[in-house]
């Protein structure tokens, strides 16, 4: 069974998700800077291999953010098209809920928070 939710609620969620994804993009920049600091202070093979692993993870996570942002923006465009095509009682109408987008954002957040936690432990050891 497909769930229905108000268009405005979905719009608010899309806006919130886009803001969260921008925040995570900023977090990636911060982590990349800290990785550069780590390399400049410590060139042990153990450190360098972990730095490389985290750098690769940041590239992957940035790509994930870009993909999820694109999907959320497409969903937002679909909502706006629906409103444009039928503006009557838009504040009361419901539309199929965007579960795919919600799951993508939640999965990304869980994964990113795990990586960030691993990075913090690593950075605390070698900074």
C-alpha positions in Angstrom: 0.0 0.0 0.0 1.3 3.4 -0.9 1.3 6.0 1.8 -0.1 9.5 1.2 1.2 12.7 2.8 0.4 16.3 2.3 2.3 18.1 -0.4 3.4 20.8 2.1 4.8 18.3 4.5 6.8 16.7 1.7 8.0 20.1 0.6 9.2 20.8 4.1 11.0 17.5 4.3 12.7 18.1 1.0 13.9 21.5 2.2 15.2 19.9 5.4 17.0 17.2 3.6 18.7 19.6 1.2 19.9 21.6 4.2 21.2 18.5 5.9 23.0 17.4 2.8 24.6 20.9 2.5 25.7 20.5 6.2 27.3 17.1 5.4 29.1 18.7 2.4 30.6 21.2 4.8 31.5 18.4 7.2 33.4 16.6 4.4 35.4 19.8 3.7 36.3 20.0 7.4 37.4 16.3 7.5 39.5 16.8 4.4 41.3 19.7 6.0 41.9 17.7 9.1 43.3 14.9 7.0 45.7 17.3 5.4 46.8 18.5 8.9 47.4 14.9 9.9 49.6 14.1 6.9 51.6 17.2 7.5 52.3 16.2 11.1 52.7 12.5 10.7 54.0 10.5 7.8 54.0 7.0 9.3 52.8 4.3 6.9 49.9 3.4 9.3 48.7 7.0 9.3 49.1 7.5 5.6 47.1 4.4 4.8 44.3 5.4 7.1 44.3 9.0 5.7 44.0 7.5 2.2 41.1 5.4 3.3 39.3 8.4 4.8 40.0 10.5 1.7 38.5 7.9 -0.5 35.5 7.6 1.9 35.0 11.4 1.6 35.0 11.2 -2.2 32.4 8.4 -2.0 30.3 10.3 0.5 30.4 13.5 -1.5 29.2 11.5 -4.6 26.4 10.0 -2.5 25.4 13.5 -1.4 25.3 14.7 -5.0 23.1 11.7 -6.1 20.7 12.1 -3.1 20.4 15.8 -3.6 19.5 15.3 -7.3 16.8 12.7 -6.4 15.3 15.0 -3.7 15.3 18.0 -6.1 13.6 15.8 -8.7 10.9 15.0 -6.1 10.5 18.6 -5.3 10.1 19.5 -9.0 7.4 16.8 -9.2 5.6 18.3 -6.3 5.8 21.8 -7.8 4.5 20.5 -11.1 1.6 18.8 -9.3 0.8 22.1 -7.6 1.1 24.0 -10.9 -1.2 21.6 -12.8 -3.8 21.5 -10.0 -3.5 24.5 -7.6 -7.0 24.0 -6.1 -7.0 23.1 -2.4 -3.3 22.3 -2.5 -3.0 22.8 1.2 -5.4 19.9 1.8 -4.3 17.5 -1.0 -2.1 14.6 -0.5 0.4 12.9 -2.7 2.3 9.6 -2.7 4.9 9.8 0.0 8.5 10.0 -1.0 9.8 6.9 0.9 12.7 6.3 -1.5 14.1 9.8 -0.8 13.6 9.5 2.9 15.3 6.1 3.1 18.2 7.4 1.0 18.8 10.4 3.3 18.5 8.3 6.5 20.8 5.6 5.2 23.3 8.2 4.1 23.2 9.9 7.6 23.7 6.6 9.4 26.6 5.6 7.2 28.2 9.0 7.4 27.9 9.2 11.1 29.7 5.9 11.5 32.5 7.1 9.2 32.8 10.4 11.1 33.0 8.5 14.4 35.8 6.3 13.0 37.6 9.4 11.8 37.3 11.2 15.1 38.8 8.2 16.9 41.6 8.0 14.4 42.3 11.8 14.5 42.3 11.8 18.3 45.0 9.1 18.2 47.3 10.8 15.8 46.7 14.6 16.2 
